Amino acid sequence: MSSLTEKDRPIVQLLLSTGTCPRCVLRFCCVGSQLLYRHPHQDLMKDLQEFLKNSQEKEDTVCLDVADPPCKRIRLEHREEGADDLNHNGAIPQLPSAGTGNTATESSAGKVCNVCLGILQEFCEADFVKKVCQKVNSADYQFTSFVFSVSLPPQLSVRERAAWLGVKQQMRNLGLPLAKDDIVQLKEAYKWIIHPQLSEELGVPADGKSLFEVSVVFAHPETDEECHFLATACPDCFKPAKNKQSVFTRMAVIKALERIKEEDFLKHFPCPPSSPKNLCDALEIQCNNGAVFVAGRYNKYSRNLPQTPWIIDGERKLESSVEELISEHLMAEFKADSFNFSSSGREDVDVRTLGNGRPFAMELVNPRRIHFTAEEMKRLQQAINDSSDKIQVRDLQLVTREAIGRMKEGEEEKTKTYSALIWTDKAIQREDITFLDDIKELKLDQKTPLRVLHRRPLAVRCRLIHTMKSEYIDEHHFRLHLKTQAGTYIKEFVHGDFGRTKPNIGSLLNRTADILELDVESVDVDWPPTLAD
Amino acid sequence: FCLVFFFSRICVITLAEAHPLLQSGKTIKNINYQISANCSRLQNKVSGKSKRTCLFIFQMQGAQFLTELAPLCRISSSDGEEYTIYSCIRGRLIEVNENILSNPALLQEKPSTEGYIAVVLPKFEESKSITQGLLTRKEYEEVLMKRRSSAS
C-alpha cells in the first residue's frame, strides 16, 4: 500500500488550495488503499493538513496508512529527511500558503469539491446510503447480491482533466518529475467507499456479476455551461440534440477531450478548475433485476387460437392466444414488467399441437421475484393448466439465457411429425394411396406460400418429407401421417398452392387435393429437459 | 379477368371463365412476358431479406409497379389471334407464372389455380378500394348472363 510521500507535497498543496476534497487529492496522488478512502473525510482533511505542516514538526503523529507500526516509523523518518532536503534545495512551492498549509485547507473545508462536485463528499455519507437503501427496499425486489452502477455528469471528465493539467503545469514550474502512476478513477474510489456501506444496509454482498442492479443517475445544472467550450473547439464530436436531451453526452465529451489540444484546453478552462456553485443532484435511483427465463412445452387443443395475439388496425381478430394464456400466470407470479415469448417454430391458428407439445421459452423482464423451488414451479404449471382447456403446459422450469439457443436450434434443424386430413375431388380407392407409404426422403421445392407472401420474402425452399403413412377413410378422404424437415409448409404440400409447391399430394395422386385438418403430432426437440411428474 | 384475393392483400391474376382463350377450340401457341424492348415481366426482381426481418418494404422496392392497364403478357393462339392480359389492379408485381411458359395447356386446363398469370400486391392503403371496385362472383355471373341474353 502506498501513502503520501514528498513528491506528493506540491500536488496536495495545489489541490487543497483550489478547493479539492481530500479524497480527490488522494486520487491524484495515486493512493491505492481502499480502506483509506473510507475514513471520514474530516479525518482525511486533518491528515492532509498535518502532512503539509510536516516539515516543521519532529514528532509526527501522522500516518495516512493503516499498515503495521514498523512501516510507520520508517516512513516518518523518511519524510523528515525529505523535508530537510526540500528546504536545503530551496525548492519551495510558489503558492502563498506554502508555509503553514492552514490557509490551503481552509479553502477546501465545507466547499463543494472542484473535481468531484460532491460525489466523494456528500454522496458517500450515511444519509445518502440510507436514501438509496430505502428506495431499494420499497421497490420490493428479491435479490442475493447487487451491482451498483452510477452515471456521472459529463463535466466531471472536464474537471478531472483540468485538475490534471493544473497539477502537470505546477510540477513543470517546480522542475519536479511527475509520477507515471495512474490516477485513481473517480468511479472506482466511489465504489470503494459506498459498496461496504450499501452492503451492510442491504444485507447482501456487492458482486460485479449480479443480476440485480441499483443505478443512480447524477446530474449537475452547469453541465452545458462548463462543456460549452468543447463544442467550439471540436464541433464534429457533437451531434444535434434529440428531444430535450443535452448535446453534451458523456461519450461526446470524452471524445472531444481526447481530441482537444492541451493549449486549447488551458485557454478555455481554468486549470485547476474553479469551485462550483452547486452540488451534483442524484436524479434517479432505480432498481432492475436481470431477466429470468421460464421454459416448457405447450399443447394446443383449440383450432381457434393464435399463438400470439392477432390484432389488425387495433382490432383483435381472435380472442386470446397461446402466449397470453401462459404469460398471464407467469407475469403475476414473477411480478415482471414485461415478457418476451418465443418457441421452437409455430403452428397456425387452426392447427392443434399434440404429443409432447412444442418447446417454448418465456423471458420475464425485470422480475421482482426470482427464486422458485421445483415444487412452486409445479404448482404454477398446474395453475396454468387448470385455467384453460385450450392449452396445457408441461416441463415448466427455470432455465438460463444460454439454454434458449438449444430451442432455436430445434426450430431449424429438428424434424416434426404431422397428421393431415386430406380431401380429394376425384374418388380414390385404398390401392391408390398405398404407394405414398413407400416414398422416402421426398424432395419438395416450395415457393413462399401466397398466404404469407405479404410478410415473407419470395424464395424457393427445398424441403424433405422423410416418411409418410396413409390411412384410407373413404373415396374422398384419407389421413396422412408425415415426418418432415423443419420449415416445411404442410398445407401447401397438400393443395399445391397454385402449383408453387412441387411435388404436392395433388400432383402425386393426379387429382385436386385439399387439406381439411392438420395436427402437429410431435416436435422432435429434446429440450427443455423432461421433468418427472 | 378474374382476381383471387387473400386475406393478406395478395392478389392472384387469372383468366376469368368467359375469356376467349378459355373457350373450346382455342389452342395457345405462345405466351410472351416480354412487353416491350425494355420491359420483361420475367425480369421482375423481388429481392428478399432474411426471414427474420420484418421490413417487408425492402422486398417491394425492386419489383415492378403496375397500373390497371399495364400489360402482363401477350398470348397468341394458333388461329392467329393475339390477346394482351392486363394487370387490372394497381400494385407491385411479385411474380409471373413460369409454369405456363413451359406448359401453356395449364392455362386452359386449370385457369384459376395452377394456370394463374401473375401475383400482385397492392399498396396497403389501396387494398380496400381495389376490392370494392371489383365484381363479386355473383355480380360477374349476372354480367355474363346479360351478355348472353343480349347476344341471342
Interface residues (C-beta under 8 A of the other chain):
Chain A: K447 L450 R451 V452 L453 H454 R455 R456 P457 L458 A459 G496 F498 G499 T512
Chain B: F6 F7 S8 R9 I10 V12 V46 S47 G48 K49 S50 K51 C54 F56 Q59 I94 E95 N97 N99 L106 K110 T113 E114 Y116 V119 L121
